[in-house]
């Protein structure tokens, strides 16, 4: 999620926000602490050191989902622009999605053992306040405790299939960034949408730079790029 505030209205100190442009470098506090372990241990230290959370569980979040948030701030803007990097921990053993569909299309990765957890790194599109119906995939306003989809009349309540709702949220094509890293350090870059994808403030190269720094910082082992329109390749 990317939000902006006019500078003249901002009165409080924003020191609790990391710089988006330098997060993960020696110029940012996040780069002062060396993460020398494997991704498995580094991600735990990263969440403790830099993220807020675990955040309160949403009604639409199943029990095997935990969420964190790293607060970032864009530099050199005429107005304060804040970016929320969401990190979603998915306990695979408790999920119906035991196997990773993206690993199945990577030569040789289908033989890798199933990991206990995978981590989603997401920057949501600007000002997203809608969600999709789990039956017809129609966008609707954020539901109350009990309402119906205007398109197919499906009742959306606390008893709706929570995993389906979460899956749609994680796979939203409007995300500015969506990357997955399994706890063994292997991962996938699924989506990068900058100005060309509808963002008002972020360029694709800026988002890619942040993703690269995070992967290096956490010691990710191998990342497979599987975005539409890109040549499929790997980054170590």
N, C-alpha and C positions, 0 to 999 in steps of 0.2 A: 504494500500500500504506500502510495506517495501522496503527501499532503503538503500544502504550502501555506505560509502565513506572512502577511505584510510585515516588514521590519518595524514600522512605527508602532505596531500593536504588540510586539513581543517585548515583555518587560522582564521575564525571568531569565536566569542563567541557563544555558544549554550545554553545560560542561559534561552532562551525563550522556551526550550523543557523541558517537565516534564519527570521524570524518569519512564520508563515503569514498572520497577520492584517494585517501591514503590508508584506509583500513587494511591491516595486514602487512604494512611496510614499516621500516625503522622510524619513519616520521610520525607514526601513529602509536599511541600507547599499546595497541594490540600487538605491535611488532616487538615490544620490549621484552615480552615473556616468551622464551623459547619452548616450543612443544617438541620434545626430543623423542617421544615414544611413537608407537604405531598409531594409525588412525583410530583404532579401537579405544585407546587410552586418551589420545589427544582430543577427541570429540567431547569426552566427559569434562576434561579440563577447560576446554573452550566454552562450553555452556555455563560452567560455574563462574568463569572469569569475566565473560563478556555479555552474556545473555540474561534477560529477565525471564523467570519461569521456574518450574513449569507454570504456565498460565492456567487460570481457572478453566475447567473443562466446559466446552460449549454443549448445549443441548444436543446438537447434531454430531457430536464427537463420540465414537465408541470408546470403550475402556482401554483398548490397546493403542490409543493415540495420545501422545503428549506433545505439547507445543511450547516453544520458546520464541523469544523475539530479541533481535539485536537492533538497537536504535542507531540510525545513521543520519548524517546531515550533509547535504551537498554544499561544497565550497564555491565561492565566487559567484553567488547568485544575487540578483537584485532584491529578492525576498527570501526568507528562510524556507528552505525546502527540506522536509524530513522524510526519510525512507525507512520503512520497517522491513528488515530481513527476517522472515519467518522460518523457523527450523522445526520440522515436524518429525518426531521420533515414532516409528511404526514398529510395534512388536509383532514380527511376522508370524510367530508360532500361534498367536491368538487370532490371526486374520484369516479370512477365507482365501486371500491372495498369497498363498504360501510360496509360489514360484514367481520369479520376476519375468514378465513378458519381454522386457528389453534384453535381458540376458539370453533369452532363447534365440534371438536373431544375431547374436555376436558369435562368430565362429569359435568354438571351443569353450565358451563360457557356460554353456548348458551343462557341462560336466562339473562345474564348481559346486561345492556343497551349499545347501541352503543356509543363509545367515539368519541369526536370531533377530536382528534388527536392521532397518534401513532408515536413512535420514533424508528427508526432503528439504531442500533449500529453496525458498520461494520468496519472490517479491511480487506482490499482487499488483494488478493494473490500477491506475489512478482512480480513486473514488468509486470502487466497486461496492455496491450496496444491494446487489441482487443475488439470488441463487437460482439454481435450475431444478425443475421438477424431476424426481428420480424416475418417473414413468415416461414422460414425453420429451424431456430435456428442454422444456420451455422455460425461459427466464421469467421470474416473478419477484415481487417484492419480498424482503426478508419476512418469513412467516412468523406469526405469533404462536402462542402455545397450541392453537388448533385452528387451522384454516384449510382452504381447498385451492388447488391449482385452477386458475381461470381457464386454462385450455382443455384439460382432460378431467377436471373435477376430482382428482385424486386428493384424498384427505391427507394433509401434511400435519403430523402431530408428533408427540414424543415417541409414539409407537412405530413411526415410519422406519424403514430399514436404514439404520444409522450408518452402516458401512457403505451402502450405495451413495448416500449423501456425501460422505467424506471422500469417496473415490472421485465423485464429480468435482468436488472442491479441489482436490489435488491435481486433477487432470484438466483443469480449466485452461483453455487455449489462450486466454487473455493475460495470463501471468507474464510479467516482464522477465522473470527468471524462474526457471524450474530445473533444478538438478537433483539427482539422487546419488547418494553414496552409501553402499552397503557397509556393514560394520567391518568387513574384511579389507576395505580400502578401494574396492573396485566400484565404479560408478558410471553414470550416464548423464550427459547434458541434454535435456529434452527440449528446452525452449528458451530463447532469448528474443525479447521484443522491445526494441528501443523506440526512438521517434517514429520509425517506419511502422512500428506495431501499435502506435497510439499513445505512447508516453509523451507527456508534455515537457519533461525535464531531462530524461535519461537517454543517452545515445547507446546503441548496441555495443559499441566499443568500450564504453564506460562499464556496462554491466559485465561484459566478458572480462575486463580487467579485474573487477571485484571477484568474479568467480575463480579466475586463475590464482589470485592471491590467497583466497580461502583454501583452495585445493593444496597449494604449496604449504600453507601454514599448518594444515591438518595432516600433512603427509599422505594424501590420497595416493594410491598405488597406480591406478590406471583409469582414465576417464574416456568413455566412448561417446562421441558426438553423434546424436541420432535426431537431428532437426531436419525438417522438410526443407529442401532447397539447398542443403549443404552437402558437400562431398563427405561421405562417412569416413571418419578417421579417428585416430586415437591420440591422446595426449598423456604423456607420462609426467 
